[in-house]
Amino acid sequence: MAELLTDDQIDQAIRDHLPQWKFADNALVRSIKRENFLDGIRLVATVAQLAESMNHHPDIDIRYTTITFKVSSHDAGGITDDDLVLARHIDTAAG
């Protein structure tokens, strides 16, 4: 099992590499607004392929043109390095 990150490590990762993310409810959370519904669904499909290749899957909430991603390692009970990697991949996919 992956090692949990401390709150300080999470805060530093957000400051240094993931400024559009927040730490809430024991997960990294980011909402992304798209111009229309289909653009949001395309982003979800891209992230789904990335997540599947990593075997590490975010929770995804779709609200018309706003997509919210919640990333955490459920099996570890918090945030691990895998979550930071997936969050960066989501940022790249979001452009």
Phi and psi restraints in degrees (range 20) as a CNS / XPLOR table:
assign (resid 1 and name C) (resid 2 and name N)
       (resid 2 and name CA) (resid 2 and name C) 1.0 -70.0 20.0 2
assign (resid 2 and name N) (resid 2 and name CA)
       (resid 2 and name C) (resid 3 and name N) 1.0 152.0 20.0 2
assign (resid 2 and name C) (resid 3 and name N)
       (resid 3 and name CA) (resid 3 and name C) 1.0 -81.3 20.0 2
assign (resid 3 and name N) (resid 3 and name CA)
       (resid 3 and name C) (resid 4 and name N) 1.0 134.1 20.0 2
assign (resid 3 and name C) (resid 4 and name N)
       (resid 4 and name CA) (resid 4 and name C) 1.0 -68.7 20.0 2
assign (resid 4 and name N) (resid 4 and name CA)
       (resid 4 and name C) (resid 5 and name N) 1.0 143.3 20.0 2
assign (resid 4 and name C) (resid 5 and name N)
       (resid 5 and name CA) (resid 5 and name C) 1.0 -86.6 20.0 2
assign (resid 5 and name N) (resid 5 and name CA)
       (resid 5 and name C) (resid 6 and name N) 1.0 149.9 20.0 2
assign (resid 5 and name C) (resid 6 and name N)
       (resid 6 and name CA) (resid 6 and name C) 1.0 -77.8 20.0 2
assign (resid 6 and name N) (resid 6 and name CA)
       (resid 6 and name C) (resid 7 and name N) 1.0 164.5 20.0 2
assign (resid 6 and name C) (resid 7 and name N)
       (resid 7 and name CA) (resid 7 and name C) 1.0 -58.4 20.0 2
assign (resid 7 and name N) (resid 7 and name CA)
       (resid 7 and name C) (resid 8 and name N) 1.0 -39.5 20.0 2
assign (resid 7 and name C) (resid 8 and name N)
       (resid 8 and name CA) (resid 8 and name C) 1.0 -63.4 20.0 2
assign (resid 8 and name N) (resid 8 and name CA)
       (resid 8 and name C) (resid 9 and name N) 1.0 -41.3 20.0 2
assign (resid 8 and name C) (resid 9 and name N)
       (resid 9 and name CA) (resid 9 and name C) 1.0 -65.6 20.0 2
assign (resid 9 and name N) (resid 9 and name CA)
       (resid 9 and name C) (resid 10 and name N) 1.0 -38.9 20.0 2
assign (resid 9 and name C) (resid 10 and name N)
       (resid 10 and name CA) (resid 10 and name C) 1.0 -65.7 20.0 2
assign (resid 10 and name N) (resid 10 and name CA)
       (resid 10 and name C) (resid 11 and name N) 1.0 -46.8 20.0 2
assign (resid 10 and name C) (resid 11 and name N)
       (resid 11 and name CA) (resid 11 and name C) 1.0 -58.5 20.0 2
assign (resid 11 and name N) (resid 11 and name CA)
       (resid 11 and name C) (resid 12 and name N) 1.0 -42.7 20.0 2
assign (resid 11 and name C) (resid 12 and name N)
       (resid 12 and name CA) (resid 12 and name C) 1.0 -66.1 20.0 2
assign (resid 12 and name N) (resid 12 and name CA)
       (resid 12 and name C) (resid 13 and name N) 1.0 -42.0 20.0 2
assign (resid 12 and name C) (resid 13 and name N)
       (resid 13 and name CA) (resid 13 and name C) 1.0 -61.5 20.0 2
assign (resid 13 and name N) (resid 13 and name CA)
       (resid 13 and name C) (resid 14 and name N) 1.0 -40.9 20.0 2
assign (resid 13 and name C) (resid 14 and name N)
       (resid 14 and name CA) (resid 14 and name C) 1.0 -64.8 20.0 2
assign (resid 14 and name N) (resid 14 and name CA)
       (resid 14 and name C) (resid 15 and name N) 1.0 -46.5 20.0 2
assign (resid 14 and name C) (resid 15 and name N)
       (resid 15 and name CA) (resid 15 and name C) 1.0 -60.5 20.0 2
assign (resid 15 and name N) (resid 15 and name CA)
       (resid 15 and name C) (resid 16 and name N) 1.0 -45.4 20.0 2
assign (resid 15 and name C) (resid 16 and name N)
       (resid 16 and name CA) (resid 16 and name C) 1.0 -85.7 20.0 2
assign (resid 16 and name N) (resid 16 and name CA)
       (resid 16 and name C) (resid 17 and name N) 1.0 -32.5 20.0 2
assign (resid 16 and name C) (resid 17 and name N)
       (resid 17 and name CA) (resid 17 and name C) 1.0 -132.2 20.0 2
assign (resid 17 and name N) (resid 17 and name CA)
       (resid 17 and name C) (resid 18 and name N) 1.0 -18.5 20.0 2
assign (resid 17 and name C) (resid 18 and name N)
       (resid 18 and name CA) (resid 18 and name C) 1.0 -133.1 20.0 2
assign (resid 18 and name N) (resid 18 and name CA)
       (resid 18 and name C) (resid 19 and name N) 1.0 57.6 20.0 2
assign (resid 18 and name C) (resid 19 and name N)
       (resid 19 and name CA) (resid 19 and name C) 1.0 -65.1 20.0 2
assign (resid 19 and name N) (resid 19 and name CA)
       (resid 19 and name C) (resid 20 and name N) 1.0 -17.7 20.0 2
assign (resid 19 and name C) (resid 20 and name N)
       (resid 20 and name CA) (resid 20 and name C) 1.0 -91.9 20.0 2
assign (resid 20 and name N) (resid 20 and name CA)
       (resid 20 and name C) (resid 21 and name N) 1.0 2.1 20.0 2
assign (resid 20 and name C) (resid 21 and name N)
       (resid 21 and name CA) (resid 21 and name C) 1.0 -103.1 20.0 2
assign (resid 21 and name N) (resid 21 and name CA)
       (resid 21 and name C) (resid 22 and name N) 1.0 156.2 20.0 2
assign (resid 21 and name C) (resid 22 and name N)
       (resid 22 and name CA) (resid 22 and name C) 1.0 -130.1 20.0 2
assign (resid 22 and name N) (resid 22 and name CA)
       (resid 22 and name C) (resid 23 and name N) 1.0 160.2 20.0 2
assign (resid 22 and name C) (resid 23 and name N)
       (resid 23 and name CA) (resid 23 and name C) 1.0 -103.2 20.0 2
assign (resid 23 and name N) (resid 23 and name CA)
       (resid 23 and name C) (resid 24 and name N) 1.0 115.2 20.0 2
assign (resid 23 and name C) (resid 24 and name N)
       (resid 24 and name CA) (resid 24 and name C) 1.0 -150.1 20.0 2
assign (resid 24 and name N) (resid 24 and name CA)
       (resid 24 and name C) (resid 25 and name N) 1.0 141.3 20.0 2
assign (resid 24 and name C) (resid 25 and name N)
       (resid 25 and name CA) (resid 25 and name C) 1.0 53.1 20.0 2
assign (resid 25 and name N) (resid 25 and name CA)
       (resid 25 and name C) (resid 26 and name N) 1.0 40.6 20.0 2
assign (resid 25 and name C) (resid 26 and name N)
       (resid 26 and name CA) (resid 26 and name C) 1.0 61.8 20.0 2
assign (resid 26 and name N) (resid 26 and name CA)
       (resid 26 and name C) (resid 27 and name N) 1.0 31.6 20.0 2
assign (resid 26 and name C) (resid 27 and name N)
       (resid 27 and name CA) (resid 27 and name C) 1.0 -147.3 20.0 2
assign (resid 27 and name N) (resid 27 and name CA)
       (resid 27 and name C) (resid 28 and name N) 1.0 159.3 20.0 2
assign (resid 27 and name C) (resid 28 and name N)
       (resid 28 and name CA) (resid 28 and name C) 1.0 -86.2 20.0 2
assign (resid 28 and name N) (resid 28 and name CA)
       (resid 28 and name C) (resid 29 and name N) 1.0 132.8 20.0 2
assign (resid 28 and name C) (resid 29 and name N)
       (resid 29 and name CA) (resid 29 and name C) 1.0 -131.3 20.0 2
assign (resid 29 and name N) (resid 29 and name CA)
       (resid 29 and name C) (resid 30 and name N) 1.0 134.3 20.0 2
assign (resid 29 and name C) (resid 30 and name N)
       (resid 30 and name CA) (resid 30 and name C) 1.0 -144.7 20.0 2
assign (resid 30 and name N) (resid 30 and name CA)
       (resid 30 and name C) (resid 31 and name N) 1.0 132.6 20.0 2
assign (resid 30 and name C) (resid 31 and name N)
       (resid 31 and name CA) (resid 31 and name C) 1.0 -104.8 20.0 2
assign (resid 31 and name N) (resid 31 and name CA)
       (resid 31 and name C) (resid 32 and name N) 1.0 137.2 20.0 2
assign (resid 31 and name C) (resid 32 and name N)
       (resid 32 and name CA) (resid 32 and name C) 1.0 -127.5 20.0 2
assign (resid 32 and name N) (resid 32 and name CA)
       (resid 32 and name C) (resid 33 and name N) 1.0 127.5 20.0 2
assign (resid 32 and name C) (resid 33 and name N)
       (resid 33 and name CA) (resid 33 and name C) 1.0 -97.8 20.0 2
assign (resid 33 and name N) (resid 33 and name CA)
       (resid 33 and name C) (resid 34 and name N) 1.0 134.2 20.0 2
assign (resid 33 and name C) (resid 34 and name N)
       (resid 34 and name CA) (resid 34 and name C) 1.0 -114.0 20.0 2
assign (resid 34 and name N) (resid 34 and name CA)
       (resid 34 and name C) (resid 35 and name N) 1.0 161.5 20.0 2
assign (resid 34 and name C) (resid 35 and name N)
       (resid 35 and name CA) (resid 35 and name C) 1.0 -65.6 20.0 2
assign (resid 35 and name N) (resid 35 and name CA)
       (resid 35 and name C) (resid 36 and name N) 1.0 -35.1 20.0 2
assign (resid 35 and name C) (resid 36 and name N)
       (resid 36 and name CA) (resid 36 and name C) 1.0 -149.2 20.0 2
assign (resid 36 and name N) (resid 36 and name CA)
       (resid 36 and name C) (resid 37 and name N) 1.0 171.3 20.0 2
assign (resid 36 and name C) (resid 37 and name N)
       (resid 37 and name CA) (resid 37 and name C) 1.0 -58.7 20.0 2
assign (resid 37 and name N) (resid 37 and name CA)
       (resid 37 and name C) (resid 38 and name N) 1.0 -46.4 20.0 2
assign (resid 37 and name C) (resid 38 and name N)
       (resid 38 and name CA) (resid 38 and name C) 1.0 -64.1 20.0 2
assign (resid 38 and name N) (resid 38 and name CA)
       (resid 38 and name C) (resid 39 and name N) 1.0 -35.1 20.0 2
assign (resid 38 and name C) (resid 39 and name N)
       (resid 39 and name CA) (resid 39 and name C) 1.0 -62.4 20.0 2
assign (resid 39 and name N) (resid 39 and name CA)
       (resid 39 and name C) (resid 40 and name N) 1.0 -38.6 20.0 2
assign (resid 39 and name C) (resid 40 and name N)
       (resid 40 and name CA) (resid 40 and name C) 1.0 -65.0 20.0 2
assign (resid 40 and name N) (resid 40 and name CA)
       (resid 40 and name C) (resid 41 and name N) 1.0 -41.6 20.0 2
assign (resid 40 and name C) (resid 41 and name N)
       (resid 41 and name CA) (resid 41 and name C) 1.0 -66.4 20.0 2
assign (resid 41 and name N) (resid 41 and name CA)
       (resid 41 and name C) (resid 42 and name N) 1.0 -36.6 20.0 2
assign (resid 41 and name C) (resid 42 and name N)
       (resid 42 and name CA) (resid 42 and name C) 1.0 -62.3 20.0 2
assign (resid 42 and name N) (resid 42 and name CA)
       (resid 42 and name C) (resid 43 and name N) 1.0 -41.1 20.0 2
assign (resid 42 and name C) (resid 43 and name N)
       (resid 43 and name CA) (resid 43 and name C) 1.0 -62.5 20.0 2
assign (resid 43 and name N) (resid 43 and name CA)
       (resid 43 and name C) (resid 44 and name N) 1.0 -43.5 20.0 2
assign (resid 43 and name C) (resid 44 and name N)
       (resid 44 and name CA) (resid 44 and name C) 1.0 -59.6 20.0 2
assign (resid 44 and name N) (resid 44 and name CA)
       (resid 44 and name C) (resid 45 and name N) 1.0 -43.3 20.0 2
assign (resid 44 and name C) (resid 45 and name N)
       (resid 45 and name CA) (resid 45 and name C) 1.0 -63.4 20.0 2
assign (resid 45 and name N) (resid 45 and name CA)
       (resid 45 and name C) (resid 46 and name N) 1.0 -40.9 20.0 2
assign (resid 45 and name C) (resid 46 and name N)
       (resid 46 and name CA) (resid 46 and name C) 1.0 -63.8 20.0 2
assign (resid 46 and name N) (resid 46 and name CA)
       (resid 46 and name C) (resid 47 and name N) 1.0 -46.7 20.0 2
assign (resid 46 and name C) (resid 47 and name N)
       (resid 47 and name CA) (resid 47 and name C) 1.0 -64.1 20.0 2
assign (resid 47 and name N) (resid 47 and name CA)
       (resid 47 and name C) (resid 48 and name N) 1.0 -38.3 20.0 2
assign (resid 47 and name C) (resid 48 and name N)
       (resid 48 and name CA) (resid 48 and name C) 1.0 -60.5 20.0 2
assign (resid 48 and name N) (resid 48 and name CA)
       (resid 48 and name C) (resid 49 and name N) 1.0 -41.2 20.0 2
assign (resid 48 and name C) (resid 49 and name N)
       (resid 49 and name CA) (resid 49 and name C) 1.0 -65.4 20.0 2
assign (resid 49 and name N) (resid 49 and name CA)
       (resid 49 and name C) (resid 50 and name N) 1.0 -42.8 20.0 2
assign (resid 49 and name C) (resid 50 and name N)
       (resid 50 and name CA) (resid 50 and name C) 1.0 -61.8 20.0 2
assign (resid 50 and name N) (resid 50 and name CA)
       (resid 50 and name C) (resid 51 and name N) 1.0 -46.5 20.0 2
assign (resid 50 and name C) (resid 51 and name N)
       (resid 51 and name CA) (resid 51 and name C) 1.0 -62.8 20.0 2
assign (resid 51 and name N) (resid 51 and name CA)
       (resid 51 and name C) (resid 52 and name N) 1.0 -41.0 20.0 2
assign (resid 51 and name C) (resid 52 and name N)
       (resid 52 and name CA) (resid 52 and name C) 1.0 -64.2 20.0 2
assign (resid 52 and name N) (resid 52 and name CA)
       (resid 52 and name C) (resid 53 and name N) 1.0 -40.0 20.0 2
assign (resid 52 and name C) (resid 53 and name N)
       (resid 53 and name CA) (resid 53 and name C) 1.0 -65.7 20.0 2
assign (resid 53 and name N) (resid 53 and name CA)
       (resid 53 and name C) (resid 54 and name N) 1.0 -28.0 20.0 2
assign (resid 53 and name C) (resid 54 and name N)
       (resid 54 and name CA) (resid 54 and name C) 1.0 -88.8 20.0 2
assign (resid 54 and name N) (resid 54 and name CA)
       (resid 54 and name C) (resid 55 and name N) 1.0 -14.4 20.0 2
assign (resid 54 and name C) (resid 55 and name N)
       (resid 55 and name CA) (resid 55 and name C) 1.0 55.7 20.0 2
assign (resid 55 and name N) (resid 55 and name CA)
       (resid 55 and name C) (resid 56 and name N) 1.0 43.1 20.0 2
assign (resid 55 and name C) (resid 56 and name N)
       (resid 56 and name CA) (resid 56 and name C) 1.0 -146.5 20.0 2
assign (resid 56 and name N) (resid 56 and name CA)
       (resid 56 and name C) (resid 57 and name N) 1.0 111.6 20.0 2
assign (resid 56 and name C) (resid 57 and name N)
       (resid 57 and name CA) (resid 57 and name C) 1.0 -115.8 20.0 2
assign (resid 57 and name N) (resid 57 and name CA)
       (resid 57 and name C) (resid 58 and name N) 1.0 131.5 20.0 2
assign (resid 57 and name C) (resid 58 and name N)
       (resid 58 and name CA) (resid 58 and name C) 1.0 -82.5 20.0 2
assign (resid 58 and name N) (resid 58 and name CA)
       (resid 58 and name C) (resid 59 and name N) 1.0 161.4 20.0 2
assign (resid 58 and name C) (resid 59 and name N)
       (resid 59 and name CA) (resid 59 and name C) 1.0 -83.3 20.0 2
assign (resid 59 and name N) (resid 59 and name CA)
       (resid 59 and name C) (resid 60 and name N) 1.0 135.4 20.0 2
assign (resid 59 and name C) (resid 60 and name N)
       (resid 60 and name CA) (resid 60 and name C) 1.0 -127.1 20.0 2
assign (resid 60 and name N) (resid 60 and name CA)
       (resid 60 and name C) (resid 61 and name N) 1.0 127.6 20.0 2
assign (resid 60 and name C) (resid 61 and name N)
       (resid 61 and name CA) (resid 61 and name C) 1.0 -116.9 20.0 2
assign (resid 61 and name N) (resid 61 and name CA)
       (resid 61 and name C) (resid 62 and name N) 1.0 124.2 20.0 2
assign (resid 61 and name C) (resid 62 and name N)
       (resid 62 and name CA) (resid 62 and name C) 1.0 -109.2 20.0 2
assign (resid 62 and name N) (resid 62 and name CA)
       (resid 62 and name C) (resid 63 and name N) 1.0 119.8 20.0 2
assign (resid 62 and name C) (resid 63 and name N)
       (resid 63 and name CA) (resid 63 and name C) 1.0 -127.4 20.0 2
assign (resid 63 and name N) (resid 63 and name CA)
       (resid 63 and name C) (resid 64 and name N) 1.0 88.0 20.0 2
assign (resid 63 and name C) (resid 64 and name N)
       (resid 64 and name CA) (resid 64 and name C) 1.0 54.4 20.0 2
assign (resid 64 and name N) (resid 64 and name CA)
       (resid 64 and name C) (resid 65 and name N) 1.0 -99.0 20.0 2
assign (resid 64 and name C) (resid 65 and name N)
       (resid 65 and name CA) (resid 65 and name C) 1.0 -103.9 20.0 2
assign (resid 65 and name N) (resid 65 and name CA)
       (resid 65 and name C) (resid 66 and name N) 1.0 6.0 20.0 2
assign (resid 65 and name C) (resid 66 and name N)
       (resid 66 and name CA) (resid 66 and name C) 1.0 -112.9 20.0 2
assign (resid 66 and name N) (resid 66 and name CA)
       (resid 66 and name C) (resid 67 and name N) 1.0 123.1 20.0 2
assign (resid 66 and name C) (resid 67 and name N)
       (resid 67 and name CA) (resid 67 and name C) 1.0 -110.4 20.0 2
assign (resid 67 and name N) (resid 67 and name CA)
       (resid 67 and name C) (resid 68 and name N) 1.0 127.4 20.0 2
assign (resid 67 and name C) (resid 68 and name N)
       (resid 68 and name CA) (resid 68 and name C) 1.0 -114.4 20.0 2
assign (resid 68 and name N) (resid 68 and name CA)
       (resid 68 and name C) (resid 69 and name N) 1.0 127.0 20.0 2
assign (resid 68 and name C) (resid 69 and name N)
       (resid 69 and name CA) (resid 69 and name C) 1.0 -107.4 20.0 2
assign (resid 69 and name N) (resid 69 and name CA)
       (resid 69 and name C) (resid 70 and name N) 1.0 132.0 20.0 2
assign (resid 69 and name C) (resid 70 and name N)
       (resid 70 and name CA) (resid 70 and name C) 1.0 -119.2 20.0 2
assign (resid 70 and name N) (resid 70 and name CA)
       (resid 70 and name C) (resid 71 and name N) 1.0 123.9 20.0 2
assign (resid 70 and name C) (resid 71 and name N)
       (resid 71 and name CA) (resid 71 and name C) 1.0 -119.9 20.0 2
assign (resid 71 and name N) (resid 71 and name CA)
       (resid 71 and name C) (resid 72 and name N) 1.0 125.4 20.0 2
assign (resid 71 and name C) (resid 72 and name N)
       (resid 72 and name CA) (resid 72 and name C) 1.0 -160.0 20.0 2
assign (resid 72 and name N) (resid 72 and name CA)
       (resid 72 and name C) (resid 73 and name N) 1.0 164.3 20.0 2
assign (resid 72 and name C) (resid 73 and name N)
       (resid 73 and name CA) (resid 73 and name C) 1.0 -100.3 20.0 2
assign (resid 73 and name N) (resid 73 and name CA)
       (resid 73 and name C) (resid 74 and name N) 1.0 93.5 20.0 2
assign (resid 73 and name C) (resid 74 and name N)
       (resid 74 and name CA) (resid 74 and name C) 1.0 -57.9 20.0 2
assign (resid 74 and name N) (resid 74 and name CA)
       (resid 74 and name C) (resid 75 and name N) 1.0 -39.8 20.0 2
assign (resid 74 and name C) (resid 75 and name N)
       (resid 75 and name CA) (resid 75 and name C) 1.0 -67.3 20.0 2
assign (resid 75 and name N) (resid 75 and name CA)
       (resid 75 and name C) (resid 76 and name N) 1.0 -28.1 20.0 2
assign (resid 75 and name C) (resid 76 and name N)
       (resid 76 and name CA) (resid 76 and name C) 1.0 -92.6 20.0 2
assign (resid 76 and name N) (resid 76 and name CA)
       (resid 76 and name C) (resid 77 and name N) 1.0 -16.6 20.0 2
assign (resid 76 and name C) (resid 77 and name N)
       (resid 77 and name CA) (resid 77 and name C) 1.0 82.9 20.0 2
assign (resid 77 and name N) (resid 77 and name CA)
       (resid 77 and name C) (resid 78 and name N) 1.0 28.9 20.0 2
assign (resid 77 and name C) (resid 78 and name N)
       (resid 78 and name CA) (resid 78 and name C) 1.0 169.6 20.0 2
assign (resid 78 and name N) (resid 78 and name CA)
       (resid 78 and name C) (resid 79 and name N) 1.0 -150.3 20.0 2
assign (resid 78 and name C) (resid 79 and name N)
       (resid 79 and name CA) (resid 79 and name C) 1.0 -99.5 20.0 2
assign (resid 79 and name N) (resid 79 and name CA)
       (resid 79 and name C) (resid 80 and name N) 1.0 131.9 20.0 2
assign (resid 79 and name C) (resid 80 and name N)
       (resid 80 and name CA) (resid 80 and name C) 1.0 -124.3 20.0 2
assign (resid 80 and name N) (resid 80 and name CA)
       (resid 80 and name C) (resid 81 and name N) 1.0 176.7 20.0 2
assign (resid 80 and name C) (resid 81 and name N)
       (resid 81 and name CA) (resid 81 and name C) 1.0 -58.5 20.0 2
assign (resid 81 and name N) (resid 81 and name CA)
       (resid 81 and name C) (resid 82 and name N) 1.0 -33.4 20.0 2
assign (resid 81 and name C) (resid 82 and name N)
       (resid 82 and name CA) (resid 82 and name C) 1.0 -57.8 20.0 2
assign (resid 82 and name N) (resid 82 and name CA)
       (resid 82 and name C) (resid 83 and name N) 1.0 -36.2 20.0 2
assign (resid 82 and name C) (resid 83 and name N)
       (resid 83 and name CA) (resid 83 and name C) 1.0 -68.7 20.0 2
assign (resid 83 and name N) (resid 83 and name CA)
       (resid 83 and name C) (resid 84 and name N) 1.0 -38.8 20.0 2
assign (resid 83 and name C) (resid 84 and name N)
       (resid 84 and name CA) (resid 84 and name C) 1.0 -63.8 20.0 2
assign (resid 84 and name N) (resid 84 and name CA)
       (resid 84 and name C) (resid 85 and name N) 1.0 -41.7 20.0 2
assign (resid 84 and name C) (resid 85 and name N)
       (resid 85 and name CA) (resid 85 and name C) 1.0 -63.5 20.0 2
assign (resid 85 and name N) (resid 85 and name CA)
       (resid 85 and name C) (resid 86 and name N) 1.0 -46.8 20.0 2
assign (resid 85 and name C) (resid 86 and name N)
       (resid 86 and name CA) (resid 86 and name C) 1.0 -63.9 20.0 2
assign (resid 86 and name N) (resid 86 and name CA)
       (resid 86 and name C) (resid 87 and name N) 1.0 -41.1 20.0 2
assign (resid 86 and name C) (resid 87 and name N)
       (resid 87 and name CA) (resid 87 and name C) 1.0 -60.6 20.0 2
assign (resid 87 and name N) (resid 87 and name CA)
       (resid 87 and name C) (resid 88 and name N) 1.0 -41.2 20.0 2
assign (resid 87 and name C) (resid 88 and name N)
       (resid 88 and name CA) (resid 88 and name C) 1.0 -64.9 20.0 2
assign (resid 88 and name N) (resid 88 and name CA)
       (resid 88 and name C) (resid 89 and name N) 1.0 -38.8 20.0 2
assign (resid 88 and name C) (resid 89 and name N)
       (resid 89 and name CA) (resid 89 and name C) 1.0 -62.8 20.0 2
assign (resid 89 and name N) (resid 89 and name CA)
       (resid 89 and name C) (resid 90 and name N) 1.0 -40.2 20.0 2
assign (resid 89 and name C) (resid 90 and name N)
       (resid 90 and name CA) (resid 90 and name C) 1.0 -63.8 20.0 2
assign (resid 90 and name N) (resid 90 and name CA)
       (resid 90 and name C) (resid 91 and name N) 1.0 -43.2 20.0 2
assign (resid 90 and name C) (resid 91 and name N)
       (resid 91 and name CA) (resid 91 and name C) 1.0 -57.7 20.0 2
assign (resid 91 and name N) (resid 91 and name CA)
       (resid 91 and name C) (resid 92 and name N) 1.0 -43.8 20.0 2
assign (resid 91 and name C) (resid 92 and name N)
       (resid 92 and name CA) (resid 92 and name C) 1.0 -62.9 20.0 2
assign (resid 92 and name N) (resid 92 and name CA)
       (resid 92 and name C) (resid 93 and name N) 1.0 -44.9 20.0 2
assign (resid 92 and name C) (resid 93 and name N)
       (resid 93 and name CA) (resid 93 and name C) 1.0 -63.3 20.0 2
assign (resid 93 and name N) (resid 93 and name CA)
       (resid 93 and name C) (resid 94 and name N) 1.0 -35.2 20.0 2
assign (resid 93 and name C) (resid 94 and name N)
       (resid 94 and name CA) (resid 94 and name C) 1.0 -73.7 20.0 2
assign (resid 94 and name N) (resid 94 and name CA)
       (resid 94 and name C) (resid 95 and name N) 1.0 -20.2 20.0 2
